[in-house]
Amino acid sequence: MKWFMLSLVAFPMLNSCSEDWDDHYENTQIVVNNPALKEVVQTSQEYLSANAEYSQMCSFLQEQDVFARLEEKDLFHTMLVVKNDAFTLDNVEAGDTVALLKLANSHVSDIALPPSNLHDGDRVMMWHQKFIAVGVDTSKVSTDLSRITFGGNAVQEIIKTTNGYIYVIDKMIYTPKSLKDLIDELGEEFSIYKELVLASGGQEFDRVNSKPI
């Protein structure tokens, strides 16, 4: 009898947990209550294309197939963009297609990050497989968007689109080359050395120091 009574109590609890679990994974609508956040009923591509002040950044991302890849992935995302007055390719050699692609990839992440989920010291993995550091100055009021930085670049605007978040920053993201980048760029005369070095490396998931988002 006691076992039967416990079963009756446990069943609605399990049912409730199951419903909460389903809601957590099936609900893709992100609700953010932030007066500094602009919300539009447009995709990220539609919004950037419709606003002339982003024309250079929009053309650059389109040339690097960013929007096409976003559509193929069909995931919510975070995009870092600059307005025309801050757009520059001065740090990329003319005709360096690999560097241009890396630059475009350094401005997009597969994680949709509302401002409420950003914390000082966070790191966000971008498409170029490197992390961008997030800074949040908690001494400033929450409506002051410059309190948020990506790679040290201050946020000017935040737009929530139908498929992600756009953070308008004051400068473009330029990620310094890593040691692996330099090794990858070595010529064929270093092929044996490259094989030895790269074969000794690997990736490991650091669960303890990783923050779930």
C-alpha positions as CSV (number, residue, x, y, z in Angstrom):
1,M,0.0,0.0,0.0
2,K,2.8,2.4,0.9
3,W,4.5,1.6,-2.5
4,F,1.2,2.3,-4.3
5,M,0.8,5.7,-2.5
6,L,4.3,6.7,-3.4
7,S,3.7,5.8,-7.0
8,L,0.6,8.0,-7.1
9,V,2.7,10.9,-5.7
10,A,5.7,10.3,-8.0
11,F,3.7,10.1,-11.2
12,P,2.5,13.7,-11.4
13,M,6.0,14.9,-10.4
14,L,7.5,12.9,-13.3
15,N,4.9,14.1,-15.6
16,S,5.5,17.7,-14.6
17,C,9.3,17.3,-15.0
18,S,8.7,15.8,-18.4
19,E,6.6,18.8,-19.5
20,D,9.3,21.3,-18.2
21,W,12.0,19.3,-20.0
22,D,10.0,19.5,-23.3
23,D,9.3,23.2,-22.8
24,H,13.0,23.8,-22.3
25,Y,14.2,22.1,-25.4
26,E,11.2,22.8,-27.8
27,N,10.8,26.5,-27.0
28,T,13.0,28.4,-29.4
29,Q,11.4,31.8,-28.7
30,I,13.8,33.9,-26.6
31,V,12.2,36.7,-24.6
32,V,14.4,39.5,-23.3
33,N,13.1,42.4,-21.3
34,N,15.7,45.1,-21.9
35,P,14.8,48.7,-22.9
36,A,18.2,49.1,-24.7
37,L,17.4,46.2,-27.0
38,K,15.8,46.8,-30.4
39,E,13.6,44.0,-31.7
40,V,12.7,43.6,-35.4
41,V,10.6,41.2,-37.4
42,Q,13.4,40.6,-39.9
43,T,16.2,38.1,-40.3
44,S,19.7,39.4,-39.6
45,Q,20.4,39.5,-43.3
46,E,17.2,41.4,-44.0
47,Y,17.9,43.9,-41.3
48,L,21.5,44.6,-42.4
49,S,20.4,44.8,-46.1
50,A,17.6,47.3,-45.3
51,N,19.9,49.7,-43.5
52,A,22.4,51.6,-45.6
53,E,24.7,52.4,-42.7
54,Y,25.7,48.7,-42.7
55,S,26.1,48.3,-46.5
56,Q,29.9,47.7,-46.4
57,M,29.7,45.1,-43.6
58,C,26.6,43.5,-45.3
59,S,28.4,43.2,-48.7
60,F,31.5,41.8,-47.0
61,L,29.5,39.1,-45.2
62,Q,27.6,38.2,-48.3
63,E,30.8,37.9,-50.4
64,Q,32.1,35.4,-47.8
65,D,28.9,33.4,-47.9
66,V,28.1,34.1,-44.3
67,F,24.3,34.5,-44.9
68,A,24.2,31.4,-47.1
69,R,25.9,29.3,-44.4
70,L,23.6,30.7,-41.7
71,E,20.6,29.6,-43.8
72,E,22.1,26.1,-44.3
73,K,22.8,25.7,-40.6
74,D,19.3,27.0,-39.7
75,L,20.4,27.9,-36.1
76,F,20.0,31.0,-34.0
77,H,23.2,33.0,-34.0
78,T,25.1,36.0,-32.7
79,M,26.7,38.4,-35.2
80,L,29.1,41.2,-34.6
81,V,29.0,44.1,-37.1
82,V,30.2,47.6,-37.6
83,K,28.8,50.6,-39.4
84,N,30.3,51.9,-42.6
85,D,32.5,54.5,-40.8
86,A,34.2,51.7,-38.8
87,F,34.5,49.1,-41.6
88,T,38.0,48.5,-42.8
89,L,40.1,45.7,-44.3
90,D,43.4,47.5,-43.7
91,N,44.7,44.5,-41.6
92,V,44.2,42.1,-44.5
93,E,46.6,41.9,-47.5
94,A,44.8,42.5,-50.8
95,G,43.7,39.2,-52.4
96,D,44.3,37.1,-49.3
97,T,41.1,35.1,-49.6
98,V,41.9,32.9,-46.6
99,A,42.4,35.9,-44.3
100,L,39.2,37.5,-45.6
101,L,37.2,34.4,-44.8
102,K,38.8,34.2,-41.3
103,L,37.9,37.8,-40.7
104,A,34.3,37.2,-41.7
105,N,34.1,34.1,-39.6
106,S,35.5,36.0,-36.5
107,H,32.2,38.0,-36.5
108,V,29.7,35.1,-36.3
109,S,28.9,32.5,-33.6
110,D,26.4,29.7,-33.6
111,I,25.2,30.7,-30.1
112,A,22.4,33.2,-29.7
113,L,23.5,35.4,-26.9
114,P,21.0,37.9,-25.4
115,P,22.7,40.6,-23.3
116,S,21.3,39.1,-20.1
117,N,23.4,36.0,-20.7
118,L,26.7,37.9,-21.0
119,H,29.0,38.0,-18.1
120,D,32.4,39.6,-17.6
121,G,35.2,37.1,-18.5
122,D,33.0,34.9,-20.7
123,R,34.5,33.7,-24.0
124,V,32.5,33.1,-27.1
125,M,33.5,30.6,-29.8
126,M,33.3,32.2,-33.2
127,W,33.2,30.6,-36.6
128,H,37.0,30.9,-37.1
129,Q,37.3,28.4,-34.2
130,K,38.7,31.0,-31.8
131,F,37.3,32.6,-28.7
132,I,36.4,36.2,-28.3
133,A,36.5,37.6,-24.8
134,V,33.4,39.3,-23.4
135,G,33.7,42.2,-21.0
136,V,30.9,43.6,-18.9
137,D,31.4,46.7,-16.7
138,T,28.9,46.2,-13.9
139,S,29.6,49.7,-12.6
140,K,27.6,51.2,-15.4
141,V,23.8,51.1,-15.8
142,S,22.4,48.3,-17.8
143,T,21.0,50.6,-20.5
144,D,24.6,51.8,-21.3
145,L,25.5,49.4,-24.0
146,S,29.1,50.5,-24.1
147,R,29.5,48.5,-20.8
148,I,29.6,45.4,-23.0
149,T,32.6,44.7,-25.1
150,F,33.6,41.9,-27.5
151,G,37.4,41.6,-27.9
152,G,37.7,45.0,-26.2
153,N,35.4,46.7,-28.7
154,A,32.4,48.5,-27.2
155,V,28.9,47.7,-28.1
156,Q,26.8,50.6,-29.6
157,E,23.5,48.9,-30.4
158,I,21.9,45.5,-29.9
159,I,19.2,44.2,-32.4
160,K,17.2,41.0,-31.8
161,T,16.2,39.6,-35.2
162,T,14.0,36.6,-35.9
163,N,17.0,34.3,-36.1
164,G,19.6,35.8,-33.8
165,Y,21.3,38.8,-32.2
166,I,23.2,41.5,-33.9
167,Y,25.7,43.4,-31.7
168,V,26.9,46.7,-33.4
169,I,30.5,47.3,-32.1
170,D,32.8,50.3,-32.6
171,K,35.6,48.4,-34.3
172,M,36.0,45.3,-36.3
173,I,37.3,42.1,-34.7
174,Y,40.9,41.3,-35.5
175,T,42.1,38.2,-33.8
176,P,45.9,37.9,-33.4
177,K,47.5,34.9,-35.1
178,S,48.1,31.9,-32.8
179,L,51.1,29.7,-32.9
180,K,49.1,27.1,-34.8
181,D,48.2,29.7,-37.4
182,L,51.9,30.4,-37.9
183,I,52.8,26.7,-38.2
184,D,49.9,26.1,-40.7
185,E,51.3,28.9,-42.9
186,L,54.8,27.3,-43.1
187,G,55.8,26.2,-46.6
188,E,56.3,22.6,-47.9
189,E,60.0,22.7,-46.9
190,F,58.7,22.5,-43.3
191,S,56.2,19.7,-44.0
192,I,57.9,17.1,-41.7
193,Y,58.2,19.6,-38.8
194,K,54.5,20.6,-39.3
195,E,53.4,16.9,-39.2
196,L,55.4,16.3,-36.0
197,V,54.0,19.4,-34.2
198,L,50.4,19.1,-35.3
199,A,50.3,15.3,-34.5
200,S,51.2,16.0,-30.9
201,G,48.3,18.4,-30.4
202,G,44.6,17.8,-29.7
203,Q,41.4,19.2,-28.3
204,E,40.0,18.5,-24.9
205,F,36.7,19.6,-23.3
206,D,37.5,21.4,-20.0
207,R,34.2,20.7,-18.2
208,V,35.2,22.3,-14.9
209,N,36.2,25.6,-16.4
210,S,33.4,25.7,-19.0
211,K,30.3,27.8,-18.4
212,P,27.0,26.3,-19.8
213,I,25.0,28.7,-22.0
